[in-house]
Amino acid sequence: RADVVAGAVEPGDRLRAADWAEYFCRYSHDALPFAGHDCVESLPGDNAGYRREALERTRELFRDGFVEPFVNRRLADAGRTLRHEPAVVVYQGRSAGFGAFVRQRLEHGRDFGRRRG
């Protein structure tokens, strides 16, 4: 019985160039198959289920937004079980476009760097 189960994120239909850029940037490491992929920080939050009881123990980490690598690392360090499940698959749809993608990645990078620092 796992505390976090994360599945694959596969490319959807009729993706544009910006959609493919987002897919390869964010989800290519979450594509099937998962062979040899055991880095718990990189479980895809976009296709993951968390046991509420386990997640509640990390609430202070996501008061300003949920960033799964930090939550996942805390859960793993606490001895919680995190796993990939290849039977659970979602498909990326079309994104909001290149400009929105670039802005989102810049904001994410700043936030991620601030939290690591």
N, CA, C and O atoms as a GROMACS GRO file, in nm:
protein
  468
    1ARG      N    1   0.084  -0.119   0.000
    1ARG     CA    2   0.000   0.000   0.000
    1ARG      C    3   0.088   0.124   0.000
    1ARG      O    4   0.157   0.151   0.098
    2ALA      N    5   0.086   0.199  -0.108
    2ALA     CA    6   0.172   0.316  -0.123
    2ALA      C    7   0.103   0.442  -0.072
    2ALA      O    8  -0.020   0.452  -0.075
    3ASP      N    9   0.182   0.538  -0.026
    3ASP     CA   10   0.131   0.668   0.016
    3ASP      C   11   0.116   0.763  -0.101
    3ASP      O   12   0.034   0.854  -0.098
    4VAL      N   13   0.198   0.742  -0.204
    4VAL     CA   14   0.188   0.820  -0.327
    4VAL      C   15   0.200   0.724  -0.444
    4VAL      O   16   0.291   0.642  -0.449
    5VAL      N   17   0.106   0.734  -0.536
    5VAL     CA   18   0.110   0.655  -0.659
    5VAL      C   19   0.103   0.754  -0.774
    5VAL      O   20   0.011   0.835  -0.783
    6ALA      N   21   0.201   0.744  -0.863
    6ALA     CA   22   0.206   0.834  -0.978
    6ALA      C   23   0.212   0.753  -1.106
    6ALA      O   24   0.282   0.652  -1.114
    7GLY      N   25   0.139   0.798  -1.204
    7GLY     CA   26   0.136   0.729  -1.332
    7GLY      C   27   0.211   0.804  -1.439
    7GLY      O   28   0.282   0.901  -1.413
    8ALA      N   29   0.193   0.758  -1.559
    8ALA     CA   30   0.261   0.815  -1.675
    8ALA      C   31   0.186   0.938  -1.727
    8ALA      O   32   0.066   0.953  -1.708
    9VAL      N   33   0.263   1.025  -1.792
    9VAL     CA   34   0.207   1.136  -1.867
    9VAL      C   35   0.254   1.116  -2.011
    9VAL      O   36   0.373   1.124  -2.040
   10GLU      N   37   0.160   1.090  -2.098
   10GLU     CA   38   0.190   1.063  -2.238
   10GLU      C   39   0.142   1.180  -2.324
   10GLU      O   40   0.051   1.253  -2.285
   11PRO      N   41   0.201   1.198  -2.441
   11PRO     CA   42   0.154   1.305  -2.529
   11PRO      C   43   0.015   1.275  -2.584
   11PRO      O   44  -0.016   1.161  -2.618
   12GLY      N   45  -0.068   1.378  -2.591
   12GLY     CA   46  -0.203   1.362  -2.644
   12GLY      C   47  -0.206   1.379  -2.794
   12GLY      O   48  -0.103   1.375  -2.861
   13ASP      N   49  -0.324   1.398  -2.847
   13ASP     CA   50  -0.345   1.414  -2.991
   13ASP      C   51  -0.336   1.560  -3.033
   13ASP      O   52  -0.359   1.650  -2.953
   14ARG      N   53  -0.301   1.581  -3.159
   14ARG     CA   54  -0.301   1.712  -3.224
   14ARG      C   55  -0.222   1.818  -3.148
   14ARG      O   56  -0.266   1.933  -3.136
   15LEU      N   57  -0.105   1.781  -3.097
   15LEU     CA   58  -0.022   1.876  -3.025
   15LEU      C   59   0.052   1.966  -3.122
   15LEU      O   60   0.096   1.923  -3.228
   16ARG      N   61   0.063   2.093  -3.084
   16ARG     CA   62   0.138   2.192  -3.163
   16ARG      C   63   0.283   2.194  -3.114
   16ARG      O   64   0.317   2.125  -3.018
   17ALA      N   65   0.368   2.272  -3.180
   17ALA     CA   66   0.510   2.279  -3.143
   17ALA      C   67   0.526   2.320  -2.996
   17ALA      O   68   0.608   2.261  -2.925
   18ALA      N   69   0.451   2.420  -2.950
   18ALA     CA   70   0.461   2.464  -2.811
   18ALA      C   71   0.417   2.354  -2.715
   18ALA      O   72   0.473   2.339  -2.606
   19ASP      N   73   0.317   2.275  -2.755
   19ASP     CA   74   0.270   2.165  -2.671
   19ASP      C   75   0.379   2.058  -2.658
   19ASP      O   76   0.402   2.005  -2.549
   20TRP      N   77   0.446   2.029  -2.769
   20TRP     CA   78   0.555   1.931  -2.764
   20TRP      C   79   0.670   1.984  -2.679
   20TRP      O   80   0.732   1.907  -2.605
   21ALA      N   81   0.700   2.113  -2.689
   21ALA     CA   82   0.806   2.171  -2.606
   21ALA      C   83   0.773   2.154  -2.459
   21ALA      O   84   0.858   2.116  -2.379
   22GLU      N   85   0.649   2.182  -2.423
   22GLU     CA   86   0.606   2.164  -2.284
   22GLU      C   87   0.615   2.018  -2.244
   22GLU      O   88   0.662   1.986  -2.134
   23TYR      N   89   0.570   1.929  -2.329
   23TYR     CA   90   0.574   1.787  -2.297
   23TYR      C   91   0.717   1.741  -2.270
   23TYR      O   92   0.744   1.678  -2.167
   24PHE      N   93   0.810   1.773  -2.360
   24PHE     CA   94   0.947   1.726  -2.343
   24PHE      C   95   1.014   1.792  -2.223
   24PHE      O   96   1.096   1.729  -2.155
   25CYS      N   97   0.981   1.916  -2.195
   25CYS     CA   98   1.038   1.986  -2.080
   25CYS      C   99   0.986   1.931  -1.948
   25CYS      O  100   1.063   1.910  -1.855
   26ARG      N  101   0.857   1.907  -1.941
   26ARG     CA  102   0.795   1.871  -1.814
   26ARG      C  103   0.771   1.722  -1.794
   26ARG      O  104   0.780   1.674  -1.681
   27TYR      N  105   0.742   1.648  -1.899
   27TYR     CA  106   0.689   1.513  -1.879
   27TYR      C  107   0.764   1.400  -1.947
   27TYR      O  108   0.730   1.284  -1.924
   28SER      N  109   0.863   1.427  -2.027
   28SER     CA  110   0.926   1.318  -2.102
   28SER      C  111   0.982   1.210  -2.010
   28SER      O  112   0.983   1.093  -2.047
   29HIS      N  113   1.028   1.246  -1.890
   29HIS     CA  114   1.079   1.144  -1.798
   29HIS      C  115   0.967   1.064  -1.732
   29HIS      O  116   0.993   0.966  -1.662
   30ASP      N  117   0.842   1.106  -1.755
   30ASP     CA  118   0.727   1.034  -1.699
   30ASP      C  119   0.654   0.952  -1.805
   30ASP      O  120   0.543   0.903  -1.781
   31ALA      N  121   0.715   0.937  -1.921
   31ALA     CA  122   0.656   0.856  -2.028
   31ALA      C  123   0.681   0.708  -2.000
   31ALA      O  124   0.774   0.672  -1.928
   32LEU      N  125   0.598   0.627  -2.057
   32LEU     CA  126   0.619   0.483  -2.045
   32LEU      C  127   0.735   0.440  -2.133
   32LEU      O  128   0.755   0.502  -2.237
   33PRO      N  129   0.811   0.340  -2.099
   33PRO     CA  130   0.808   0.263  -1.975
   33PRO      C  131   0.888   0.333  -1.865
   33PRO      O  132   0.968   0.423  -1.893
   34PHE      N  133   0.866   0.292  -1.743
   34PHE     CA  134   0.935   0.351  -1.627
   34PHE      C  135   1.063   0.277  -1.592
   34PHE      O  136   1.121   0.305  -1.487
   35ALA      N  137   1.108   0.187  -1.672
   35ALA     CA  138   1.223   0.101  -1.639
   35ALA      C  139   1.340   0.182  -1.587
   35ALA      O  140   1.389   0.274  -1.653
   36GLY      N  141   1.386   0.146  -1.468
   36GLY     CA  142   1.504   0.208  -1.409
   36GLY      C  143   1.481   0.347  -1.353
   36GLY      O  144   1.576   0.414  -1.315
   37HIS      N  145   1.358   0.390  -1.347
   37HIS     CA  146   1.328   0.526  -1.302
   37HIS      C  147   1.278   0.520  -1.158
   37HIS      O  148   1.163   0.484  -1.134
   38ASP      N  149   1.363   0.556  -1.063
   38ASP     CA  150   1.324   0.544  -0.923
   38ASP      C  151   1.346   0.672  -0.844
   38ASP      O  152   1.351   0.666  -0.721
   39CYS      N  153   1.359   0.785  -0.908
   39CYS     CA  154   1.383   0.913  -0.839
   39CYS      C  155   1.250   0.966  -0.788
   39CYS      O  156   1.168   1.014  -0.866
   40VAL      N  157   1.228   0.960  -0.659
   40VAL     CA  158   1.099   0.997  -0.604
   40VAL      C  159   1.068   1.145  -0.619
   40VAL      O  160   0.951   1.183  -0.624
   41GLU      N  161   1.170   1.229  -0.626
   41GLU     CA  162   1.142   1.372  -0.643
   41GLU      C  163   1.073   1.402  -0.775
   41GLU      O  164   1.002   1.502  -0.786
   42SER      N  165   1.092   1.316  -0.873
   42SER     CA  166   1.039   1.346  -1.005
   42SER      C  167   0.906   1.278  -1.036
   42SER      O  168   0.861   1.282  -1.150
   43LEU      N  169   0.843   1.216  -0.937
   43LEU     CA  170   0.710   1.162  -0.964
   43LEU      C  171   0.620   1.276  -1.012
   43LEU      O  172   0.619   1.384  -0.951
   44PRO      N  173   0.546   1.255  -1.119
   44PRO     CA  174   0.469   1.366  -1.176
   44PRO      C  175   0.347   1.404  -1.092
   44PRO      O  176   0.253   1.326  -1.080
   45GLY      N  177   0.350   1.522  -1.036
   45GLY     CA  178   0.237   1.570  -0.957
   45GLY      C  179   0.110   1.584  -1.039
   45GLY      O  180   0.000   1.582  -0.984
   46ASP      N  181   0.125   1.599  -1.170
   46ASP     CA  182   0.010   1.612  -1.258
   46ASP      C  183  -0.068   1.483  -1.275
   46ASP      O  184  -0.180   1.484  -1.326
   47ASN      N  185  -0.009   1.372  -1.234
   47ASN     CA  186  -0.077   1.244  -1.240
   47ASN      C  187  -0.038   1.160  -1.119
   47ASN      O  188   0.017   1.051  -1.132
   48ALA      N  189  -0.068   1.214  -1.001
   48ALA     CA  190  -0.032   1.144  -0.879
   48ALA      C  191  -0.147   1.153  -0.779
   48ALA      O  192  -0.222   1.250  -0.775
   49GLY      N  193  -0.159   1.049  -0.700
   49GLY     CA  194  -0.254   1.046  -0.591
   49GLY      C  195  -0.178   1.034  -0.460
   49GLY      O  196  -0.088   0.952  -0.446
   50TYR      N  197  -0.215   1.116  -0.363
   50TYR     CA  198  -0.150   1.120  -0.232
   50TYR      C  199  -0.250   1.080  -0.123
   50TYR      O  200  -0.365   1.125  -0.124
   51ARG      N  201  -0.207   0.996  -0.032
   51ARG     CA  202  -0.290   0.968   0.086
   51ARG      C  203  -0.298   1.096   0.168
   51ARG      O  204  -0.195   1.157   0.199
   52ARG      N  205  -0.416   1.135   0.202
   52ARG     CA  206  -0.437   1.261   0.273
   52ARG      C  207  -0.357   1.265   0.403
   52ARG      O  208  -0.296   1.367   0.435
   53GLU      N  209  -0.358   1.157   0.478
   53GLU     CA  210  -0.287   1.153   0.606
   53GLU      C  211  -0.138   1.180   0.586
   53GLU      O  212  -0.078   1.252   0.666
   54ALA      N  213  -0.079   1.124   0.483
   54ALA     CA  214   0.063   1.148   0.456
   54ALA      C  215   0.086   1.292   0.410
   54ALA      O  216   0.182   1.356   0.452
   55LEU      N  217   0.000   1.340   0.325
   55LEU     CA  218   0.014   1.475   0.271
   55LEU      C  219  -0.001   1.581   0.379
   55LEU      O  220   0.068   1.683   0.376
   56GLU      N  221  -0.090   1.559   0.473
   56GLU     CA  222  -0.110   1.656   0.581
   56GLU      C  223   0.018   1.682   0.659
   56GLU      O  224   0.036   1.792   0.713
   57ARG      N  225   0.106   1.585   0.666
   57ARG     CA  226   0.232   1.601   0.740
   57ARG      C  227   0.331   1.693   0.669
   57ARG      O  228   0.435   1.729   0.725
   58THR      N  229   0.300   1.732   0.546
   58THR     CA  230   0.391   1.820   0.470
   58THR      C  231   0.327   1.955   0.438
   58THR      O  232   0.378   2.029   0.355
   59ARG      N  233   0.216   1.986   0.503
   59ARG     CA  234   0.138   2.106   0.469
   59ARG      C  235   0.223   2.234   0.462
   59ARG      O  236   0.201   2.317   0.374
   60GLU      N  237   0.318   2.251   0.551
   60GLU     CA  238   0.398   2.374   0.550
   60GLU      C  239   0.479   2.390   0.422
   60GLU      O  240   0.517   2.501   0.386
   61LEU      N  241   0.505   2.280   0.353
   61LEU     CA  242   0.582   2.287   0.228
   61LEU      C  243   0.501   2.343   0.112
   61LEU      O  244   0.560   2.390   0.015
   62PHE      N  245   0.369   2.339   0.119
   62PHE     CA  246   0.292   2.384   0.004
   62PHE      C  247   0.191   2.493   0.038
   62PHE      O  248   0.089   2.508  -0.029
   63ARG      N  249   0.220   2.569   0.141
   63ARG     CA  250   0.130   2.681   0.173
   63ARG      C  251   0.135   2.788   0.066
   63ARG      O  252   0.037   2.862   0.048
   64ASP      N  253   0.247   2.799  -0.006
   64ASP     CA  254   0.262   2.898  -0.114
   64ASP      C  255   0.255   2.834  -0.252
   64ASP      O  256   0.292   2.897  -0.351
   65GLY      N  257   0.209   2.712  -0.260
   65GLY     CA  258   0.201   2.640  -0.387
   65GLY      C  259   0.262   2.502  -0.374
   65GLY      O  260   0.360   2.482  -0.301
   66PHE      N  261   0.204   2.408  -0.443
   66PHE     CA  262   0.246   2.268  -0.433
   66PHE      C  263   0.359   2.242  -0.532
   66PHE      O  264   0.339   2.251  -0.653
   67VAL      N  265   0.476   2.208  -0.482
   67VAL     CA  266   0.591   2.171  -0.565
   67VAL      C  267   0.630   2.030  -0.523
   67VAL      O  268   0.695   2.008  -0.421
   68GLU      N  269   0.588   1.933  -0.606
   68GLU     CA  270   0.598   1.793  -0.566
   68GLU      C  271   0.738   1.743  -0.532
   68GLU      O  272   0.747   1.656  -0.445
   69PRO      N  273   0.848   1.791  -0.592
   69PRO     CA  274   0.978   1.735  -0.552
   69PRO      C  275   1.007   1.752  -0.402
   69PRO      O  276   1.066   1.663  -0.340
   70PHE      N  277   0.968   1.866  -0.345
   70PHE     CA  278   0.994   1.889  -0.203
   70PHE      C  279   0.903   1.803  -0.115
   70PHE      O  280   0.948   1.746  -0.015
   71VAL      N  281   0.777   1.794  -0.152
   71VAL     CA  282   0.682   1.711  -0.078
   71VAL      C  283   0.723   1.564  -0.088
   71VAL      O  284   0.726   1.493   0.012
   72ASN      N  285   0.755   1.519  -0.209
   72ASN     CA  286   0.792   1.379  -0.228
   72ASN      C  287   0.919   1.343  -0.150
   72ASN      O  288   0.925   1.236  -0.090
   73ARG      N  289   1.017   1.431  -0.150
   73ARG     CA  290   1.142   1.403  -0.077
   73ARG      C  291   1.112   1.393   0.072
   73ARG      O  292   1.164   1.304   0.138
   74ARG      N  293   1.031   1.483   0.127
   74ARG     CA  294   0.997   1.478   0.269
   74ARG      C  295   0.925   1.348   0.304
   74ARG      O  296   0.955   1.285   0.405
   75LEU      N  297   0.832   1.308   0.218
   75LEU     CA  298   0.759   1.184   0.243
   75LEU      C  299   0.854   1.063   0.238
   75LEU      O  300   0.845   0.974   0.322
   76ALA      N  301   0.943   1.061   0.140
   76ALA     CA  302   1.038   0.950   0.128
   76ALA      C  303   1.131   0.946   0.249
   76ALA      O  304   1.160   0.839   0.302
   77ASP      N  305   1.179   1.063   0.292
   77ASP     CA  306   1.267   1.069   0.408
   77ASP      C  307   1.197   1.021   0.535
   77ASP      O  308   1.262   0.972   0.627
   78ALA      N  309   1.065   1.037   0.539
   78ALA     CA  310   0.987   0.991   0.655
   78ALA      C  311   0.950   0.843   0.646
   78ALA      O  312   0.877   0.792   0.730
   79GLY      N  313   1.001   0.776   0.543
   79GLY     CA  314   0.975   0.633   0.529
   79GLY      C  315   0.846   0.599   0.457
   79GLY      O  316   0.803   0.484   0.458
   80ARG      N  317   0.782   0.697   0.394
   80ARG     CA  318   0.660   0.672   0.320
   80ARG      C  319   0.694   0.602   0.189
   80ARG      O  320   0.806   0.611   0.140
   81THR      N  321   0.596   0.533   0.133
   81THR     CA  322   0.616   0.458   0.009
   81THR      C  323   0.563   0.540  -0.108
   81THR      O  324   0.447   0.581  -0.109
   82LEU      N  325   0.650   0.563  -0.205
   82LEU     CA  326   0.613   0.634  -0.328
   82LEU      C  327   0.645   0.542  -0.444
   82LEU      O  328   0.750   0.478  -0.446
   83ARG      N  329   0.554   0.534  -0.542
   83ARG     CA  330   0.582   0.443  -0.653
   83ARG      C  331   0.519   0.491  -0.783
   83ARG      O  332   0.419   0.563  -0.784
   84HIS      N  333   0.582   0.448  -0.890
   84HIS     CA  334   0.526   0.466  -1.024
   84HIS      C  335   0.432   0.350  -1.053
   84HIS      O  336   0.459   0.236  -1.015
   85GLU      N  337   0.322   0.379  -1.119
   85GLU     CA  338   0.226   0.276  -1.157
   85GLU      C  339   0.196   0.292  -1.306
   85GLU      O  340   0.124   0.383  -1.345
   86PRO      N  341   0.252   0.204  -1.390
   86PRO     CA  342   0.236   0.220  -1.534
   86PRO      C  343   0.093   0.207  -1.585
   86PRO      O  344   0.063   0.249  -1.697
   87ALA      N  345   0.004   0.150  -1.506
   87ALA     CA  346  -0.135   0.135  -1.551
   87ALA      C  347  -0.214   0.265  -1.540
   87ALA      O  348  -0.323   0.275  -1.596
   88VAL      N  349  -0.160   0.363  -1.469
   88VAL     CA  350  -0.229   0.492  -1.451
   88VAL      C  351  -0.169   0.591  -1.550
   88VAL      O  352  -0.056   0.636  -1.532
   89VAL      N  353  -0.244   0.625  -1.654
   89VAL     CA  354  -0.193   0.709  -1.762
   89VAL      C  355  -0.287   0.827  -1.787
   89VAL      O  356  -0.409   0.810  -1.792
   90VAL      N  357  -0.228   0.945  -1.802
   90VAL     CA  358  -0.303   1.062  -1.849
   90VAL      C  359  -0.233   1.112  -1.975
   90VAL      O  360  -0.118   1.080  -2.001
   91TYR      N  361  -0.306   1.191  -2.053
   91TYR     CA  362  -0.252   1.244  -2.179
   91TYR      C  363  -0.252   1.395  -2.175
   91TYR      O  364  -0.351   1.459  -2.141
   92GLN      N  365  -0.137   1.451  -2.210
   92GLN     CA  366  -0.127   1.596  -2.213
   92GLN      C  367  -0.209   1.651  -2.328
   92GLN      O  368  -0.202   1.601  -2.440
   93GLY      N  369  -0.286   1.753  -2.300
   93GLY     CA  370  -0.361   1.821  -2.403
   93GLY      C  371  -0.285   1.942  -2.455
   93GLY      O  372  -0.166   1.959  -2.429
   94ARG      N  373  -0.355   2.025  -2.528
   94ARG     CA  374  -0.293   2.145  -2.583
   94ARG      C  375  -0.268   2.246  -2.472
   94ARG      O  376  -0.350   2.264  -2.382
   95SER      N  377  -0.154   2.313  -2.481
   95SER     CA  378  -0.116   2.412  -2.380
   95SER      C  379  -0.176   2.548  -2.415
   95SER      O  380  -0.246   2.563  -2.515
   96ALA      N  381  -0.149   2.645  -2.330
   96ALA     CA  382  -0.198   2.781  -2.351
   96ALA      C  383  -0.115   2.857  -2.454
   96ALA      O  384  -0.146   2.972  -2.485
   97GLY      N  385  -0.011   2.795  -2.507
   97GLY     CA  386   0.073   2.859  -2.608
   97GLY      C  387   0.214   2.886  -2.559
   97GLY      O  388   0.244   2.871  -2.441
   98PHE      N  389   0.300   2.925  -2.653
   98PHE     CA  390   0.441   2.940  -2.624
   98PHE      C  391   0.469   3.049  -2.521
   98PHE      O  392   0.548   3.027  -2.429
   99GLY      N  393   0.407   3.165  -2.534
   99GLY     CA  394   0.431   3.274  -2.440
   99GLY      C  395   0.393   3.236  -2.298
   99GLY      O  396   0.468   3.262  -2.204
  100ALA      N  397   0.277   3.175  -2.281
  100ALA     CA  398   0.233   3.131  -2.148
  100ALA      C  399   0.327   3.024  -2.093
  100ALA      O  400   0.358   3.024  -1.974
  101PHE      N  401   0.372   2.934  -2.179
  101PHE     CA  402   0.464   2.829  -2.136
  101PHE      C  403   0.595   2.889  -2.086
  101PHE      O  404   0.645   2.850  -1.980
  102VAL      N  405   0.652   2.984  -2.159
  102VAL     CA  406   0.778   3.046  -2.120
  102VAL      C  407   0.762   3.122  -1.988
  102VAL      O  408   0.847   3.112  -1.900
  103ARG      N  409   0.653   3.197  -1.973
  103ARG     CA  410   0.629   3.269  -1.847
  103ARG      C  411   0.615   3.173  -1.730
  103ARG      O  412   0.670   3.197  -1.622
  104GLN      N  413   0.542   3.064  -1.750
  104GLN     CA  414   0.522   2.968  -1.644
  104GLN      C  415   0.654   2.904  -1.603
  104GLN      O  416   0.680   2.886  -1.484
  105ARG      N  417   0.737   2.869  -1.699
  105ARG     CA  418   0.866   2.806  -1.668
  105ARG      C  419   0.957   2.904  -1.594
  105ARG      O  420   1.029   2.863  -1.502
  106LEU      N  421   0.956   3.033  -1.632
  106LEU     CA  422   1.037   3.133  -1.564
  106LEU      C  423   0.991   3.147  -1.418
  106LEU      O  424   1.073   3.148  -1.327
  107GLU      N  425   0.861   3.158  -1.397
  107GLU     CA  426   0.808   3.169  -1.261
  107GLU      C  427   0.839   3.044  -1.180
  107GLU      O  428   0.876   3.052  -1.063
  108HIS      N  429   0.824   2.927  -1.242
  108HIS     CA  430   0.854   2.802  -1.173
  108HIS      C  431   1.002   2.796  -1.135
  108HIS      O  432   1.037   2.758  -1.023
  109GLY      N  433   1.089   2.834  -1.227
  109GLY     CA  434   1.233   2.832  -1.200
  109GLY      C  435   1.271   2.924  -1.085
  109GLY      O  436   1.352   2.888  -1.000
  110ARG      N  437   1.213   3.043  -1.082
  110ARG     CA  438   1.240   3.137  -0.974
  110ARG      C  439   1.192   3.080  -0.840
  110ARG      O  440   1.264   3.084  -0.740
  111ASP      N  441   1.071   3.026  -0.838
  111ASP     CA  442   1.016   2.971  -0.716
  111ASP      C  443   1.097   2.851  -0.669
  111ASP      O  444   1.129   2.839  -0.550
  112PHE      N  445   1.129   2.762  -0.762
  112PHE     CA  446   1.205   2.642  -0.728
  112PHE      C  447   1.342   2.683  -0.671
  112PHE      O  448   1.386   2.627  -0.570
  113GLY      N  449   1.409   2.779  -0.734
  113GLY     CA  450   1.539   2.825  -0.686
  113GLY      C  451   1.530   2.888  -0.547
  113GLY      O  452   1.617   2.867  -0.463
  114ARG      N  453   1.425   2.967  -0.525
  114ARG     CA  454   1.405   3.031  -0.395
  114ARG      C  455   1.386   2.925  -0.286
  114ARG      O  456   1.443   2.936  -0.177
  115ARG      N  457   1.306   2.824  -0.316
  115ARG     CA  458   1.280   2.720  -0.216
  115ARG      C  459   1.405   2.637  -0.188
  115ARG      O  460   1.425   2.594  -0.074
  116ARG      N  461   1.487   2.614  -0.288
  116ARG     CA  462   1.609   2.536  -0.267
  116ARG      C  463   1.711   2.616  -0.188
  116ARG      O  464   1.786   2.560  -0.109
  117GLY      N  465   1.715   2.747  -0.210
  117GLY     CA  466   1.812   2.833  -0.144
  117GLY      C  467   1.782   2.850   0.001
  117GLY      O  468   1.854   2.920   0.071
   0.00000   0.00000   0.00000
